[in-house]
Amino acid sequence: MSHSTASDDIEARARRRVNMKMGFYIHALVYVLVNLGLFAINTFTGRGHWHLWPLLGWGIGLSIHGIVTFISLNGEGLRERMLDDEIERLRRKP
């Protein structure tokens, strides 16, 4: 693999990772802003605590988004490492 191809591959991986993180951070920011707005509406109208339902439901979705994002970032390369281990195991067998 040439130096520029390796460099391009690293840059492409870095861009993908940054896009995944930015997607989560934007989702989290929108979650906070929208739920602050719902809380303000609920406070001014004084009609119970209905704002907690979207907060809870969307919070579960945001949590899943965060878990999937950061597990996939930490697990990147796992398939390649497993493949390398299997190749090495097979080479050692008689």
Buried (B, 14 or more C-beta within 10 A) or exposed (E): EEEEEEEEEEEEEEEEBEEBEEEBEEBEEEBEEEBEEBBEEBEEEEEEEEBBEEBEEBEEEBEEBBEEBEEEEEEEEEEEEEEEEEEEEEEEEE
